[in-house]
Amino acid sequence: MYRALEFLTAQGLVSRIESLNAYVPCVHPERDHDCLFFICSRCRASVELEDPRIGGLLAEDAAVLGFVATRRTVEVEGMCAQCTEVGAA
């Protein structure tokens, strides 16, 4: 199973969410892009967002450090809209 996940990850078909120790299908597998995940700490749902500005900033910071990034994944943890509504009720 791990070889299959490694293959799918290498092909850009799935992404690994480190904090959840989970794999999810890529939203845009046809494009090479950075992974930006918003993860609800209550229901554990995740949403992938593609934002080229984040990728650009990460690339700039890496260049300043002389760092060569091979994979860029950003995970933002908080509360989704649905869980926020439930908590406010």
N, CA, C and O of each residue as an XYZ file, in Angstrom:
356
protein
N       0.826     -1.197      0.000
C       0.000      0.000      0.000
C       0.869      1.259      0.000
O       0.551      2.232     -0.684
N       1.964      1.242      0.765
C       2.807      2.432      0.829
C       3.459      2.737     -0.509
O       3.639      3.905     -0.852
N       3.816      1.708     -1.271
C       4.396      1.940     -2.589
C       3.382      2.583     -3.519
O       3.728      3.450     -4.322
N       2.140      2.161     -3.412
C       1.085      2.765     -4.231
C       0.906      4.236     -3.865
O       0.768      5.087     -4.744
N       0.908      4.531     -2.568
C       0.764      5.928     -2.129
C       1.968      6.762     -2.562
O       1.813      7.911     -2.974
N       3.161      6.189     -2.470
C       4.354      6.894     -2.927
C       4.267      7.188     -4.423
O       4.617      8.280     -4.870
N       3.799      6.206     -5.189
C       3.648      6.390     -6.628
C       2.628      7.491     -6.929
O       2.897      8.380     -7.737
N       1.465      7.437     -6.286
C       0.423      8.441     -6.513
C       0.891      9.834     -6.100
O       0.568     10.825     -6.753
N       1.655      9.899     -5.010
C       2.201     11.185     -4.563
C       3.201     11.712     -5.583
O       3.165     12.891     -5.935
N       4.090     10.853     -6.058
C       5.088     11.259     -7.049
C       4.443     11.726     -8.349
O       4.983     12.602     -9.024
N       3.300     11.156     -8.707
C       2.585     11.538     -9.923
C       1.740     12.802     -9.721
O       1.166     13.325    -10.677
N       1.664     13.293     -8.478
C       0.869     14.485     -8.193
C      -0.617     14.221     -8.111
O      -1.423     15.142     -8.240
N      -0.988     12.968     -7.896
C      -2.404     12.605     -7.838
C      -2.971     12.661     -6.419
O      -4.174     12.842     -6.237
N      -2.116     12.507     -5.429
C      -2.538     12.625     -4.032
C      -1.523     13.483     -3.282
O      -0.374     13.622     -3.699
N      -1.968     14.046     -2.182
C      -1.096     14.813     -1.291
C      -1.205     14.231      0.104
O      -2.235     13.674      0.484
N      -0.130     14.367      0.859
C      -0.146     13.885      2.230
C      -0.340     15.069      3.163
O       0.368     16.072      3.079
N      -1.309     14.932      4.047
C      -1.507     15.927      5.099
C      -0.796     15.376      6.326
O      -1.275     14.447      6.976
N       0.339     15.955      6.626
C       1.199     15.448      7.689
C       0.495     15.422      9.041
O       0.569     14.425      9.760
N      -0.184     16.503      9.390
C      -0.780     16.600     10.724
C      -1.910     15.595     10.940
O      -2.211     15.233     12.077
N      -2.533     15.146      9.851
C      -3.599     14.150      9.965
C      -3.093     12.740      9.659
O      -3.817     11.761      9.840
N      -1.839     12.644      9.191
C      -1.280     11.373      8.741
C      -2.240     10.722      7.741
O      -2.598      9.550      7.858
N      -2.640     11.528      6.753
C      -3.648     11.083      5.786
C      -3.250     11.531      4.381
O      -2.488     12.481      4.197
N      -3.785     10.823      3.415
C      -3.591     11.165      2.007
C      -4.933     11.592      1.430
O      -5.965     10.991      1.728
N      -4.914     12.630      0.604
C      -6.137     13.114     -0.031
C      -5.868     13.312     -1.521
O      -4.736     13.593     -1.915
N      -6.898     13.168     -2.347
C      -6.708     13.401     -3.784
C      -6.362     14.863     -4.052
O      -6.889     15.761     -3.396
N      -5.479     15.098     -5.013
C      -5.138     16.474     -5.388
C      -6.310     17.105     -6.134
O      -6.962     16.462     -6.957
N      -6.557     18.349     -5.834
C      -7.654     19.072     -6.472
C      -7.329     19.357     -7.934
O      -8.212     19.298     -8.790
N      -6.069     19.664     -8.221
C      -5.649     19.994     -9.587
C      -4.441     19.146     -9.971
O      -3.330     19.668    -10.063
N      -4.638     17.844    -10.198
C      -3.481     16.998    -10.514
C      -2.822     17.316    -11.855
O      -1.683     16.916    -12.097
N      -3.525     18.025    -12.716
C      -2.961     18.341    -14.032
C      -1.949     19.487    -13.968
O      -1.223     19.726    -14.932
N      -1.898     20.195    -12.838
C      -0.978     21.333    -12.688
C      -0.023     21.079    -11.532
O      -0.403     20.521    -10.503
N       1.213     21.496    -11.719
C       2.193     21.452    -10.631
C       1.945     22.663     -9.743
O       2.058     23.799    -10.202
N       1.613     22.436     -8.491
C       1.318     23.549     -7.596
C       1.674     23.181     -6.165
O       1.837     22.010     -5.825
N       1.790     24.208     -5.339
C       2.045     23.991     -3.926
C       0.744     23.607     -3.243
O      -0.335     24.029     -3.659
N       0.851     22.818     -2.210
C      -0.339     22.376     -1.485
C      -0.563     23.273     -0.272
O       0.319     23.424      0.573
N      -1.727     23.851     -0.200
C      -2.137     24.691      0.909
C      -3.424     24.096      1.466
O      -4.465     24.125      0.809
N      -3.349     23.558      2.677
C      -4.493     22.894      3.277
C      -4.997     23.661      4.485
O      -4.216     24.101      5.328
N      -6.315     23.815      4.560
C      -6.975     24.344      5.742
C      -7.650     23.156      6.418
O      -8.475     22.474      5.810
N      -7.298     22.915      7.674
C      -7.740     21.714      8.382
C      -8.520     22.118      9.620
O      -8.036     22.889     10.449
N      -9.737     21.590      9.737
C     -10.573     21.894     10.897
C     -10.121     21.038     12.081
O     -10.051     19.813     11.981
N      -9.821     21.683     13.180
C      -9.362     20.961     14.363
C     -10.508     20.256     15.085
O     -10.281     19.414     15.953
N     -11.733     20.605     14.721
C     -12.890     19.978     15.366
C     -13.375     18.743     14.603
O     -13.443     17.654     15.172
N     -13.712     18.905     13.323
C     -14.254     17.789     12.539
C     -13.192     17.087     11.699
O     -13.459     16.032     11.125
N     -11.986     17.662     11.620
C     -10.839     17.107     10.883
C     -11.006     17.167      9.363
O     -10.218     16.562      8.635
N     -12.012     17.883      8.878
C     -12.170     18.072      7.434
C     -11.010     18.927      6.916
O     -10.461     19.758      7.640
N     -10.655     18.709      5.664
C      -9.586     19.513      5.070
C     -10.044     20.023      3.711
O     -10.828     19.381      3.012
N      -9.534     21.191      3.360
C      -9.818     21.806      2.065
C      -8.485     22.245      1.479
O      -7.685     22.900      2.146
N      -8.256     21.874      0.221
C      -7.041     22.302     -0.465
C      -7.350     23.568     -1.253
O      -8.366     23.659     -1.942
N      -6.460     24.532     -1.138
C      -6.613     25.790     -1.852
C      -5.345     26.022     -2.658
O      -4.238     25.790     -2.172
N      -5.512     26.476     -3.873
C      -4.363     26.802     -4.714
C      -4.205     28.315     -4.738
O      -5.088     29.032     -5.207
N      -3.079     28.795     -4.231
C      -2.818     30.229     -4.190
C      -1.377     30.466     -4.634
O      -0.453     30.260     -3.847
N      -1.170     30.893     -5.877
C       0.190     31.078     -6.386
C       0.991     32.125     -5.610
O       2.222     32.118     -5.651
N       0.304     33.022     -4.906
C       1.035     34.026     -4.111
C       1.846     33.353     -3.008
O       2.976     33.754     -2.731
N       1.264     32.323     -2.375
C       1.968     31.607     -1.308
C       3.204     30.915     -1.887
O       4.291     30.986     -1.313
N       3.026     30.247     -3.025
C       4.156     29.586     -3.674
C       5.263     30.569     -4.025
O       6.446     30.272     -3.860
N       4.869     31.740     -4.510
C       5.851     32.767     -4.851
C       6.634     33.248     -3.643
O       7.852     33.415     -3.708
N       5.930     33.470     -2.540
C       6.608     33.903     -1.312
C       7.557     32.830     -0.787
O       8.666     33.138     -0.351
N       7.125     31.586     -0.828
C       7.991     30.499     -0.375
C       9.225     30.382     -1.259
O      10.329     30.163     -0.759
N       9.048     30.525     -2.562
C      10.180     30.464     -3.487
C      11.162     31.602     -3.235
O      12.375     31.396     -3.272
N      10.646     32.794     -2.981
C      11.513     33.942     -2.680
C      12.309     33.708     -1.404
O      13.518     33.937     -1.374
N      11.644     33.257     -0.359
C      12.329     33.007      0.911
C      13.385     31.911      0.751
O      14.482     32.021      1.299
N      13.059     30.862      0.007
C      14.012     29.782     -0.220
C      15.236     30.307     -0.965
O      16.365     29.947     -0.634
N      15.018     31.156     -1.969
C      16.124     31.700     -2.751
C      17.046     32.550     -1.880
O      18.267     32.486     -2.024
N      16.472     33.344     -0.980
C      17.276     34.173     -0.074
C      18.189     33.298      0.780
O      19.332     33.658      1.060
N      17.666     32.147      1.188
C      18.433     31.229      2.035
C      19.350     30.312      1.227
O      20.148     29.573      1.804
N      19.242     30.355     -0.105
C      19.998     29.429     -0.934
C      19.489     28.005     -0.786
O      20.236     27.042     -0.959
N      18.227     27.889     -0.468
C      17.580     26.604     -0.193
C      16.837     26.145     -1.435
O      16.168     26.943     -2.091
N      16.949     24.870     -1.761
C      16.230     24.308     -2.898
C      15.098     23.442     -2.354
O      15.334     22.362     -1.812
N      13.881     23.922     -2.503
C      12.715     23.187     -2.010
C      12.326     22.111     -3.007
O      12.281     22.360     -4.212
N      12.046     20.923     -2.510
C      11.609     19.835     -3.380
C      10.115     19.585     -3.254
O       9.502     18.985     -4.138
N       9.534     20.044     -2.160
C       8.093     19.881     -1.952
C       7.656     20.971     -0.993
O       8.330     21.241      0.001
N       6.531     21.593     -1.290
C       6.030     22.666     -0.410
C       4.582     22.380     -0.070
O       3.703     22.368     -0.931
N       4.363     22.151      1.209
C       3.018     21.914      1.713
C       2.816     22.799      2.931
O       3.628     22.793      3.856
N       1.733     23.556      2.925
C       1.400     24.428      4.049
C       0.097     23.925      4.650
O      -0.887     23.714      3.940
N       0.100     23.735      5.962
C      -1.103     23.289      6.658
C      -1.512     24.363      7.663
O      -0.722     24.787      8.506
N      -2.764     24.786      7.549
C      -3.314     25.799      8.451
C      -4.426     25.130      9.247
O      -5.394     24.631      8.673
N      -4.286     25.121     10.562
C      -5.296     24.484     11.404
C      -6.160     25.544     12.059
O      -5.669     26.586     12.494
N      -7.449     25.267     12.122
C      -8.400     26.187     12.730
C      -9.766     25.540     12.781
O      -9.879     24.337     13.014
N     -10.800     26.328     12.565
C     -12.164     25.806     12.624
C     -12.880     26.165     11.344
O     -12.869     27.321     10.921
N     -13.511     25.164     10.717
C     -14.239     25.391      9.468
C     -15.521     26.190      9.753
O     -15.942     26.328     10.901
N     -16.113     26.698      8.705
C     -17.324     27.525      8.853
C     -18.455     26.748      9.514
O     -19.173     27.282     10.359
N     -18.610     25.488      9.126
C     -19.703     24.682      9.685
C     -19.510     24.464     11.194
O     -20.461     24.602     11.963
N     -18.317     24.134     11.608
C     -18.055     23.906     13.046
C     -18.122     25.217     13.826
O     -18.517     25.224     14.992
N     -17.739     26.326     13.193
C     -17.824     27.623     13.853
C     -19.282     27.972     14.125
O     -19.618     28.476     15.197
N     -20.155     27.698     13.140
C     -21.597     27.946     13.317
C     -22.177     27.094     14.432
O     -22.965     27.586     15.241
N     -21.796     25.823     14.487
C     -22.297     24.911     15.521
C     -21.848     25.387     16.901
O     -22.620     25.351     17.860
N     -20.583     25.835     16.995
C     -20.059     26.312     18.272
C     -20.701     27.599     18.743
O     -20.805     27.844     19.945
N     -21.140     28.436     17.783
C     -21.769     29.714     18.138
C     -23.224     29.551     18.508
O     -23.809     30.436     19.134
N     -23.823     28.424     18.127
C     -25.260     28.221     18.373
C     -25.536     27.883     19.820
O     -26.690     27.682     20.199
